[in-house]
Amino acid sequence: MDSVRRTYTIMRGRHIDKRVPSKEFLSALDKAETAVRLPTGTGKDCGNPSWKRSLPHVLVASLTSLLFGYHLGVVNETLESISIDLGFSGNTIAEGLVVSTCLGGAFIGSLFSGLVADGVGRRRAFQLSALPMIVGASVSASTESLMGMLLGRFLVGIGMGIGPSVTALYVTEVSPAYVRGTYGSSTQIATCIGLLGSLFAGIPAKDNLGWWRICFWISTVPAAMLAVFMELCVESPQWLFKRGRAAEAEAVFEKLLGGSYVKAAMAELVKSDRGDDADSAKLSELLFGRSFRGSTVAVVLMDKLGRKVLLIGSFAGMAVSLGLQAIAYTSLPSPFGTLFLSVGGMLLFVLSFATGAGPVPSLLLSEICPGRLRATALAVCLAVHWVINFFVGLLFLRMLEQLGSVLLNAIFGFFCVVAVIFVQKNVVETKGKSLQEIEISLLSSTQ
């Protein structure tokens, strides 16, 4: 560890020679970690670090995904009761605002999520995302007016916007590489659990007019648990190191990986930090350069087949499912065939999405983005996601009415085919690689 500390001191010191070639510098670091297996890789020298060490921290972080799913679905079963109780029943515009206002808040939250995550750290960012969800859900649960409901939904949306990007960052940075895909997929499962939980919680709302208020109060419990339990979790070692708190980063690595992996983990951080200094990544490079190019089934397959294979299979499956649904609305199949193609296509679409397009992108983005821009990059990407999500939700029924089911499904299927081609040609595979290995390989490939 002394050699790593000396290298870190030289690198951070006032007399660092910027003219030293990066290859020579990295060669010196390689000597400092000779005979030590990369802690988050899959080599055979020391075996893999125990996944049990990082699991509790990932589970706590996954509470944000559970809340994300819950708040997306909480108005599905309760909207009718809410509209009657608050006096806007029959007003489709008002009902649509209750559903979509949280998406506007999520867009705002996602814009600032990178600044929050980099400014106060990942742990505090989780707690800050929990705060508006607690306040917003409380306002929604106790309001007597439409404006109060919209305000509560907007505040909840801000927390929803901050949460996903911070979760992707945190899970990526505290997980050993050989289970990072599994842990990344667990957040998708948490989202599904939250969505199902909201649907079950809303069932009594059909017979009990005031039950919808209970549904909103329920969501404050996991949000409070997130804020409290995050105090017991570790901070991201990458964030600590970037802040010049190397000793704390070492202590975190010891908790997450075990003492025998700390030296190599710190050497990897120094490597990637040198890469940032020598080949500074700019936002324009992130948007236009190679770095950008590059549920239960997903949990099993993410670290076995790899991210790229799952994405290709996912988009291909969605393209097929949309094709089946397009055929279902033509005059070709029999009435039974129409039902079979429509329902089968819908089920295939959900399965295909859950195994790839759902859990993979946020994990892959957090892996391939340069460490110096990781939080900002995720914030930008998820902000774009929320904008597109908002307009798809807003315009889908209108497009369905104007274009018809056949043409609309064919259009979405075409974009899925385009996605398959894009992933095949441009997306890099990150399975089994540490964050520092990915970053260094991407930087070297652009030189």
For each residue, the residues with C-beta under 8 A, 3 or more apart:
1: 4 5 250 262 263 266
2: 5 6
3: 6 7 31 32
4: 1 7 8 32 33 263 266 267 270
5: 1 2 8 9 246 266
6: 2 3 9 10
7: 3 4 10 11 28 29 32 267 270
8: 4 5 11 12 246 266 270
9: 5 6 12 13
10: 6 7 13 16
11: 7 8 16 270 273 274 277
12: 8 9 16 244
13: 9 10 16
14:
15:
16: 10 11 12 13
17: 20
18: 277 278
19:
20: 17 24 25
21: 24 25
22: 25 26 274 275 278 279
23: 26 27
24: 20 21 27 28
25: 20 21 22 28 29 274 278
26: 22 23 29 30 271 274 440
27: 23 24 30 31
28: 7 24 25 31 32
29: 7 25 26 32 33 267 270 271 274
30: 26 27 33 34
31: 3 27 28 34
32: 3 4 7 28 29 267
33: 4 29 30 36 263 264 267 268
34: 30 31
35: 45
36: 33 45 46 263 264 267
37: 41 43 44 45 46 47 261 264
38: 41 43 264 268 434 437
39: 49 176 253 257 261 262 264 265 268 434
40: 49 175 176 177 178 180 257 265 268 434 435
41: 37 38 177 178 432 433 434 437
42: 48 177 178 432
43: 37 38 46
44: 37 47
45: 35 36 37
46: 36 37 43 260 261
47: 37 44
48: 42 51 176 178
49: 39 40 53 176 256 257 258 261
50: 53 258
51: 48 54 55 176 178 179
52: 55
53: 49 50 255 256 257 258
54: 51 57 58 174 175 176 179 183 256 257
55: 51 52 58 59 183
56: 59 60 233
57: 54 60 61 170 174 233 234 256
58: 54 55 61 62 171 174 175 183 186
59: 55 56 62 63 186
60: 56 57 63 226 229 230 232 233
61: 57 58 64 126 166 167 170 171 187 230 233
62: 58 59 65 66 167 171 186 187 190
63: 59 60 66 67 190 222 223 225 226 229
64: 61 67 68 126 129 130 163 164 166 167 187 226
65: 62 68 69 163 164 167 187 188 190 191 194
66: 62 63 69 70 190 191 193 194 197 222
67: 63 64 70 71 130 133 159 160 163 194 219 222 223 226
68: 64 65 71 72 160 163 164 191 194
69: 65 66 72 73 190 191 192 193 194 195 196 197 198
70: 66 67 73 74 194 195 197 198 218 219 222
71: 67 68 74 102 133 137 156 157 160 194 198 219
72: 68 69 102 160 194 195 198
73: 69 70 76 77 194 195 196 198 199 202
74: 70 71 78 198 201 202 215 216 219
75: 78 79 82 98 99
76: 73 79 198 199 202
77: 73 198 199 201 202 203 205 206 215
78: 74 75 81 82 202 205 211 212 215
79: 75 76 82 83 95 98 99
80: 83 84 89 205 206
81: 78 84 85 205 206 208 209 210 211 212
82: 75 78 79 85 86 98 149 212
83: 79 80 86 87 88 89 90 91 94 95 98
84: 80 81 87 89 209
85: 81 82 209 210 212
86: 82 83 143 144 145 146 149
87: 83 84 146
88: 83 91 94 95 146
89: 80 83 84
90: 83
91: 83 88 94 95
92: 95 96
93: 96 97
94: 83 88 91 97 98 146
95: 79 83 88 91 92 98 99
96: 92 93 99 100
97: 93 94 100 101 150
98: 75 79 82 83 94 95 101 146 149 150 153
99: 75 79 95 96 102 393
100: 96 97 103 104 390 393 394
101: 97 98 104 105 150 153 154 157
102: 71 72 99 105 106 153 154 156 157 160
103: 100 106 107 157 386 389 390 393
104: 100 101 107 108 154 157 390
105: 101 102 108 109 132 136 153 154 155 156 157 158 159 160 161
106: 102 103 109 110 157 158 160 161 386
107: 103 104 110 111 157 161 383 386 387 390
108: 104 105 111 112 157 158 161
109: 105 106 112 113 129 132 157 158 159 160 161 162 163
110: 106 107 113 161 162 164 165 379 382 383 385 386
111: 107 108 161 379 383
112: 108 109 115 116 161 162 379
113: 109 110 116 117 125 161 162 163 165 166 375 378 379 382
114: 117 118 165 375 376 377 378 379 380
115: 112 118 119 375 376 379
116: 112 113 119 120 124 125 128 162 166
117: 113 114 120 121 122 125 165 166 169 239 375 379
118: 114 115 239 375 376
119: 115 116
120: 116 117 124 125 128
121: 117 124 125 235 236 239 240
122: 117 125 126 166 169 170 173 235 236 239
123: 126 127 230 231 233 234 235
124: 116 120 121 127 128
125: 113 116 117 120 121 122 128 129 162 166
126: 61 64 122 123 129 130 163 166 167 170 226 227 230
127: 123 124 130 131 226 227 230
128: 116 120 124 125 131 132 162
129: 64 109 125 126 132 133 159 160 162 163 166 226
130: 64 67 126 127 133 134 159 223 224 226 227 230
131: 127 128 134 135 159 227
132: 105 109 128 129 135 136 155 156 158 159
133: 67 71 129 130 136 137 155 156 159 160 219 220 223
134: 130 131 137 138 220 223 224 227
135: 131 132 138 139 155
136: 105 132 133 139 140 151 152 153 154 155 156 157 158 159
137: 71 133 134 140 141 152 156 216 217 219 220 223
138: 134 135 141 142 152 216 217 220
139: 135 136 142 143 148 151 152 155
140: 136 137 143 148 149 152 153 156 216
141: 137 138 152 213 214 216 217 220
142: 138 139 148 213
143: 86 139 140 147 148 149 151 152
144: 86 148
145: 86 148 149
146: 86 87 88 94 98 149 150
147: 143 150 151
148: 139 140 142 143 144 145 151 152
149: 82 86 98 140 143 145 146 152 153
150: 97 98 101 146 147 153 154
151: 136 139 143 147 148 154 155
152: 136 137 138 139 140 141 143 148 149 155 156 216
153: 98 101 102 105 136 140 149 150 156 157
154: 101 102 104 105 136 150 151 157 158
155: 105 132 133 135 136 139 151 152 158 159
156: 71 102 105 132 133 136 137 140 152 153 159 160 219
157: 71 101 102 103 104 105 106 107 108 109 136 153 154 160 161
158: 105 106 108 109 132 136 154 155 161 162
159: 67 105 109 129 130 131 132 133 136 155 156 162 163 223
160: 67 68 71 72 102 105 106 109 129 133 156 157 163 164
161: 105 106 107 108 109 110 111 112 113 157 158 164 382 383 386
162: 109 110 112 113 116 125 128 129 158 159 165 166
163: 64 65 67 68 109 113 126 129 159 160 166 167
164: 64 65 68 110 160 161 167 168 362 382
165: 110 113 114 117 162 168 169 362 375 378 379 381 382
166: 61 64 113 116 117 122 125 126 129 162 163 169 170
167: 61 62 64 65 126 163 164 170 171 187 362
168: 164 165 171 172 184 187 362 363 365 366 378
169: 117 122 165 166 172 173 236 366 374 375 378
170: 57 61 122 126 166 167 173 174 236
171: 58 61 62 167 168 174 175 180 183 184 187 363 366
172: 168 169 175 180 184 363 366 367 435
173: 122 169 170 236 237 238 239 366 435
174: 54 57 58 170 171 234 236 237 256
175: 40 54 58 171 172 179 180 183 184
176: 39 40 48 49 51 54 179 180 256 257
177: 40 41 42 180 432 433 434 435
178: 40 41 42 48 51 303 432
179: 51 54 175 176 182 183 303
180: 40 171 172 175 176 177 183 184 303 363 367
181: 184 185 298 302 303 306 307 363 431
182: 179 185 186 299 300 302 303
183: 54 55 58 171 175 179 180 186 187
184: 168 171 172 175 180 181 187 188 302 359 360 362 363
185: 181 182 188 189 295 298 299 302 359 363
186: 58 59 62 182 183 189 190 299
187: 61 62 64 65 167 168 171 183 184 190 191 359 362
188: 65 184 185 191 192 295 298 354 358 359
189: 185 186 192 193 295 296 299
190: 62 63 65 66 69 186 187 193 194
191: 65 66 68 69 187 188 194 195
192: 69 188 189 195 196 295 354
193: 66 69 189 190 196 197
194: 65 66 67 68 69 70 71 72 73 190 191 197 198
195: 69 70 72 73 191 192 198 199
196: 69 73 192 193 199 200
197: 66 69 70 193 194 200 201
198: 69 70 71 72 73 74 76 77 194 195 201 202 215
199: 73 76 77 195 196 202 203
200: 196 197 203
201: 74 77 197 198 214 215 218
202: 73 74 76 77 78 198 199 205 211 212 215
203: 77 199 200 206
204: 207 208 211
205: 77 78 80 81 202 208 209 211 212 215
206: 77 80 81 203
207: 204 211
208: 81 204 205 211
209: 81 84 85 205
210: 81 85 213 214
211: 78 81 202 204 205 207 208 214 215
212: 78 81 82 85 202 205 215 216
213: 141 142 210 216 217
214: 141 201 210 211 217 218
215: 74 77 78 198 201 202 205 211 212 218 219
216: 74 137 138 140 141 152 212 213 219 220
217: 137 138 141 213 214 220
218: 70 201 214 215 221
219: 67 70 71 74 133 137 156 215 216 222 223
220: 133 134 137 138 141 216 217 223 224
221: 218 224 225
222: 63 66 67 70 219 225 226
223: 63 67 130 133 134 137 159 219 220 226 227
224: 130 134 220 221 227 228
225: 63 221 222 228 229
226: 60 63 64 67 126 127 129 130 222 223 229 230
227: 126 127 130 131 134 223 224 230 231
228: 224 225 231
229: 60 63 225 226 232 233
230: 60 61 123 126 127 130 226 227 233
231: 123 227 228
232: 60 229
233: 56 57 60 61 123 229 230
234: 57 123 174 237 252 255 256
235: 121 122 123 239 240 248 252
236: 121 122 169 170 173 174 239 240 252
237: 173 174 234 240 241 249 252 253 256 265 269
238: 173 241 242 249 269 371 435
239: 117 118 121 122 173 235 236 242 243
240: 121 235 236 237 243 245 246 248 249 252
241: 237 238 244 245 246 249 266 269 273
242: 238 239 273 371 372
243: 239 240
244: 12 241
245: 240 241 248 249
246: 5 8 240 241 249 250 266
247: 250 251
248: 235 240 245 251 252
249: 237 238 240 241 245 246 252 253 266 269
250: 1 246 247 253 254 262 266
251: 247 248 254 255
252: 234 235 236 237 240 248 249 255 256
253: 39 237 249 250 256 257 261 262 265 266
254: 250 251 257 258 259 262
255: 53 234 251 252
256: 49 53 54 57 174 176 234 237 252 253
257: 39 40 49 53 54 176 253 254 261 262 265
258: 49 50 53 254 261 262
259: 254 262
260: 46
261: 37 39 46 49 253 257 258 264 265
262: 1 39 250 253 254 257 258 259 265 266
263: 1 4 33 36 266 267
264: 33 36 37 38 39 261 267 268
265: 39 40 237 253 257 261 262 268 269
266: 1 4 5 8 241 246 249 250 253 262 263 269 270
267: 4 7 29 32 33 36 263 264 270 271
268: 33 38 39 40 264 265 271 272 434 435 436 437
269: 237 238 241 249 265 266 272 273 436
270: 4 7 8 11 29 266 267 273 274
271: 26 29 267 268 274 275 436 440
272: 268 269 275 276 371 435 436 439 440
273: 11 241 242 269 270 276 277 371
274: 11 22 25 26 29 270 271 277 278
275: 22 271 272 278 279 439 440 443
276: 272 273 279 280 281 370 371 372
277: 11 18 273 274 280
278: 18 22 25 274 275
279: 22 275 276 443 446 447
280: 276 277 372
281: 276 285 286 291 370 372 373 443
282: 285 286
283: 286 287 373 376 377
284: 287 288 289
285: 281 282 288 289 291 446
286: 281 282 283 289 291 292 369 370 373 377
287: 283 284 292
288: 284 285 292
289: 284 285 286 292 293 446
290: 293 294 442 445 446
291: 281 285 286 294 368 369 370 442 446
292: 286 287 288 289
293: 289 290 425 426 427 428
294: 290 291 368 426 427 428 442
295: 185 188 189 192 298 299 354 355 358 359
296: 189 299 300
297: 300 301 351 354 355
298: 181 185 188 295 301 302 310 354 355 356 358 359 360
299: 182 185 186 189 295 296 302
300: 182 296 297 304
301: 297 298 304 305 309 310 355
302: 181 182 184 185 298 299 305 306 307 310 359 360 363 431
303: 178 179 180 181 182 306 431 432
304: 300 301
305: 301 302 309 310 431
306: 181 302 303 309 310 429 430 431
307: 181 302 310 311 360 363 364 367 427 429 430 431
308: 311 312 423 424 427 428 429
309: 301 305 306 312 313
310: 298 301 302 305 306 307 313 314 355 356 360
311: 307 308 314 315 356 357 360 361 364 419 423 427
312: 308 309 315 316 356 420 423 424
313: 309 310 316 317 352 355 356
314: 310 311 317 318 352 353 355 356 357 358 360
315: 311 312 318 319 352 356 357 416 417 419 420 423
316: 312 313 319 320 352 416 420
317: 313 314 320 321 348 349 351 352 355 356
318: 314 315 321 322 349 352 353 357 413 416
319: 315 316 322 323 413 416 417 420
320: 316 317 323 324 348 352
321: 317 318 324 325 345 346 348 349 352
322: 318 319 325 326 345 349 409 410 412 413 416
323: 319 320 326 327 345 409 410 413
324: 320 321 327 328 341 342 344 345 348
325: 321 322 328 329 341 342 345 346 349 405 409
326: 322 323 329 330 405 406 407 409 410 413
327: 323 324 330 332 333 341
328: 324 325 333 337 338 339 341 342 345
329: 325 326 338 342 404 405 406 409
330: 326 327 333 406
331:
332: 327 337
333: 327 328 330 336 337 338 340 341
334: 337 338
335: 338 339
336: 333 339 340
337: 328 332 333 334 340 341
338: 328 329 333 334 335 341 342
339: 328 335 336 342 343
340: 333 336 337 343 344
341: 324 325 327 328 333 337 338 344 345
342: 324 325 328 329 338 339 345 346
343: 339 340 346 347
344: 324 340 341 347 348
345: 321 322 323 324 325 328 341 342 348 349
346: 321 325 342 343 349 350
347: 343 344 350 351
348: 317 320 321 324 344 345 351 352
349: 317 318 321 322 325 345 346 352 353
350: 346 347 353 354
351: 297 317 347 348 354 355
352: 313 314 315 316 317 318 320 321 348 349 355 356 357
353: 314 318 349 350 356 357 358
354: 188 192 295 297 298 350 351 358 359
355: 295 297 298 301 310 313 314 317 351 352 358 359
356: 298 310 311 312 313 314 315 317 352 353 359 360
357: 311 314 315 318 352 353 360 361 419
358: 188 295 298 314 353 354 355
359: 184 185 187 188 295 298 302 354 355 356 362 363
360: 184 298 302 307 310 311 314 356 357 363 364
361: 311 357 364 365 381
362: 164 165 167 168 184 187 359 365 366 378 382
363: 168 171 172 180 181 184 185 302 307 359 360 366 367
364: 307 311 360 361 367 368 427 430
365: 168 361 362 368 369 377 378 381
366: 168 169 171 172 173 362 363 369 374 378
367: 172 180 307 363 364 430 433 435 438
368: 291 294 364 365 428 430 438 442
369: 286 291 365 366 373 374 377 378
370: 276 281 286 291 373 374 377 439 442 443
371: 238 242 272 273 276 374 435 439
372: 242 276 280 281
373: 281 283 286 369 370 376 377
374: 169 366 369 370 371 377 378
375: 113 114 115 117 118 165 169 378 379
376: 114 115 118 283 373 379 380
377: 114 283 286 365 369 370 373 374 380 381
378: 113 114 165 168 169 362 365 366 369 374 375 381 382
379: 110 111 112 113 114 115 117 165 375 376 382 383
380: 114 376 377 383 384
381: 165 361 365 377 378 384 385
382: 110 113 161 164 165 362 378 379 385 386
383: 107 110 111 161 379 380 386 387
384: 380 381 387 388
385: 110 381 382 388 389
386: 103 106 107 110 161 382 383 389 390
387: 107 383 384 390 391
388: 384 385 391 392
389: 103 385 386 392 393
390: 100 103 104 107 386 387 393 394
391: 387 388 394 395
392: 388 389 395 396
393: 99 100 103 389 390 396
394: 100 390 391 398
395: 391 392 398 399
396: 392 393 399 400
397: 400 401
398: 394 395 401 402
399: 395 396 402 403 408
400: 396 397 403 404 405 408
401: 397 398
402: 398 399
403: 399 400 407 408 411
404: 329 400 407 408
405: 325 326 329 400 408 409
406: 326 329 330 409 410
407: 326 403 404 410 411
408: 399 400 403 404 405 411 412
409: 322 323 325 326 329 405 406 412 413
410: 322 323 326 406 407 413 414
411: 403 407 408 414 415
412: 322 408 409 415 416
413: 318 319 322 323 326 409 410 416 417
414: 410 411 417 418
415: 411 412 418 419
416: 315 316 318 319 322 412 413 419 420
417: 315 319 413 414 420 421
418: 414 415 421 422
419: 311 315 357 415 416 422 423
420: 312 315 316 319 416 417 423 424
421: 417 418 424 425
422: 418 419 425 426 427
423: 308 311 312 315 419 420 426 427
424: 308 312 420 421 427
425: 293 421 422
426: 293 294 422 423
427: 293 294 307 308 311 364 422 423 424
428: 293 294 308 368 438 442
429: 306 307 308
430: 306 307 364 367 368 433 438
431: 181 302 303 305 306 307
432: 41 42 177 178 303
433: 41 177 367 430 437 438 441
434: 38 39 40 41 177 268 437 438
435: 40 172 173 177 238 268 272 367 371 438 439
436: 268 269 271 272 439 440
437: 38 41 268 433 434 440 441
438: 367 368 428 430 433 434 435 441 442
439: 272 275 370 371 435 436 442 443
440: 26 271 272 275 436 437 443 444
441: 433 437 438 444 445
442: 290 291 294 368 370 428 438 439 445 446
443: 275 279 281 370 439 440 446 447
444: 440 441 447
445: 290 441 442
446: 279 285 289 290 291 442 443
447: 279 443 444
